[in-house]
């Protein structure tokens, strides 16, 4: 198993390498975390290759997270060990504590540190929670943005105003038409009363030629007064 | 004749009856009434489950022998008698007045629940203005560690429909409370209906230009969009591939006959009311054929975008299934990304299965089959509010598509509502429930207000179960019964000879033998067979429904439940009430005649005919 850290002191190398070997041979160790990275899914054509430099950045970010969380500057990049890197791009990592006899930092601390700085870590790699997965660490989901008044009430208000305006317009125009009709019919009644003529079928009798009004033209074939058809 | 002599102006209302502005308005109103939500969400479903293109055979046979004859009969009847359903049947024979009352009742019952469906459409419409669409994401649970459980186990679309819209109870017996957002939308819908039907056909005639034509525009837009979506061709091939074996199943013929019947909105009384505002000298035969053919063509035209979108949705679901499997395999074997693509998935699977069978078995991969996704057929509200909304999320620019889709559904439903309301309004106007001096606006206002108050019960949490009941019982069996009595009444009581003379007078040419045969024998026989088959099928098993129960162990599958006895009694009441009007009114008149000691006769009053009743409008204004 390759030792992936570059210690400053040759003395530490053996101890760290032993830890690395131990962790990598039993990956279910409680304080180790599996990471899965999907660069092509996130970036498509702009995907970068995962190489040793990216690994260095990752270790730096984890060290940064640990420093920020515990507020003590004892964690070095060399304390972060990676192993079992696959083509998938997935690997295990563990954080060691050089002050405490090269033991691993408890998983809960690492988890809390990562959680606190998740956003910074994601952004360093241009990835998101889904594409840079820490398999045992669940992410807090951000709540969806809710405006103060739900949008649907606004739309509903607009629709209702239009409808009510339409109804009021139609009713008012109906009433006006009704009034006009009433006025017209009373005017006509007044006019007819004034004239006081006898009406036959609504037509004043004087206007009719009485003869023409009584003679049924259909049966007047013998009458030469009518033009022949 | 000199014009100034006559003091009576040439009014357009010679007998005081309103009339259509032009023939196009009348045809459009009939088409709008016939073309409704069922054309979009029932016909494509029937096509799909009954062997695709093969379903068109029983469909067109039913159209020819049942749909067009009955439609012609109703239009001719309304045009000749120039009265709404109750008045028309009373004129034919007082003993048949029950037919009119029955269709009036069905129109009321259907209006109540149909407008509530439009309420749901409106709710979705006003929710389509948000980004992201509210049915595309699951809400979080209380401690924000994951999604809401009910939503997570089903889908976001299901959750929005069953919880956020209906807030449905697990059982029909639990009514729950009123849902205030649905009450608001219901009030808005009834206000829109009032706005459009406020003065009868004067206002609906104007509104129909928009509500009847707009859906065709949107369908065309969806057609173009749908055909460009990936997977559309799979959907269309699946829909139209004929499977002639299904024709051996009598269920297919029954479904075709009922679909034609309900799709043309026969026996509601609305068509009679529309035709009664026509001038009598109008070619009702051509109108009937036109309306029926346009209705069927619309169904076919609508099924193309529907199935393009369904094919797209199935393909996307298939790809999602494949992708999920691919991710699992890649993660398990730590293979590089994009080493397994959808195209070489099957070869990879077979290779891995032979080399590492236990590992593959441990992954619990779902078998992804495109046919299976295409087979998931849904009709009715499920199609519009669950399947289609899910497909819309996947399209780019989903808000616009959602808004267009729901406005289209709303227009389709609204133009059908006009016919329903007209079927209620015209008979009431003729019965002179309100004094003649009162404006028409008052009557339509009263109808809309009372309907709104009664329909409030559909906004309870169990409302959608009740709407299913109304749809299944009030909007099905009574119509068949009423249509049967309509044909029998016209052919054998009014007498076919007299009726054909009337139609000849109206259309100006002799009645074709085809109509004689269908009216006399084929249509009544078909109706009888369909009615018996329908009732038999319903009685075969106790009426049941599927309930949305989050606590059900098979969740998200719906739980199959049986209706409690009191609900079954209501179902029977709904189906029987309009039908029972027919014998009741006949009995009532029989008793009245017997009391007057006159000999009861079934011969209608002599001297009535279209020509006689309309002698003063022998020169109608065109």
Contacts between the chains, C-beta under 8 A, distances in Angstrom:
chain1	res1	chain2	res2	distance
A	36	B	331	6.6
A	38	B	337	5.8
A	39	B	337	7.2
A	40	B	337	4.4
A	40	B	338	5.5
A	41	B	337	6.4
A	86	B	334	3.7
A	87	B	334	6.6
A	87	B	335	6.5
A	87	B	336	4.1
A	88	B	330	6.2
A	88	B	331	7.0
A	88	B	334	4.1
A	88	B	335	6.1
A	88	B	336	6.2
A	88	B	337	7.0
A	89	B	336	7.7
A	89	B	337	7.5
A	90	B	331	7.5
A	90	B	334	5.7
A	138	B	145	6.7
A	140	B	144	6.1
A	140	B	145	7.0
A	141	B	140	5.8
A	141	B	144	6.0
A	141	B	145	7.4
A	141	B	146	7.2
A	141	B	147	7.8
A	143	B	140	5.8
A	143	B	144	6.5
A	144	B	132	8.0
A	144	B	137	6.1
A	144	B	139	7.3
A	144	B	140	7.7
A	151	B	127	7.8
A	151	B	129	5.3
A	151	B	130	4.7
A	152	B	123	7.9
A	152	B	126	4.5
A	152	B	127	4.9
A	152	B	129	7.2
A	152	B	130	7.3
A	155	B	126	4.3
A	155	B	129	5.2
A	156	B	126	5.0
A	156	B	184	6.4
A	156	B	185	7.4
A	156	B	188	7.0
A	159	B	122	7.9
A	159	B	126	6.9
A	159	B	188	6.2
A	160	B	188	5.5
A	160	B	191	7.3
A	163	B	188	6.4
A	163	B	191	4.7
A	163	B	192	5.7
A	163	B	195	5.7
A	164	B	191	7.0
A	166	B	195	4.9
A	167	B	191	6.6
A	167	B	194	6.4
A	167	B	195	5.1
A	167	B	198	7.1
A	170	B	195	6.9
A	170	B	198	5.3
A	170	B	199	7.3
A	170	B	203	6.9
A	170	B	441	7.5
A	171	B	198	7.4
A	171	B	441	5.9
A	174	B	198	7.6
A	174	B	199	6.7
A	174	B	439	6.1
A	174	B	441	5.4
A	175	B	439	7.7
A	178	B	439	6.2
A	201	B	8	7.7
A	202	B	6	7.7
A	202	B	7	5.2
A	202	B	8	4.9
A	203	B	5	6.1
A	203	B	6	6.0
A	203	B	7	5.9
A	203	B	8	7.7
A	204	B	7	7.4
A	207	B	5	5.3
A	208	B	5	7.2
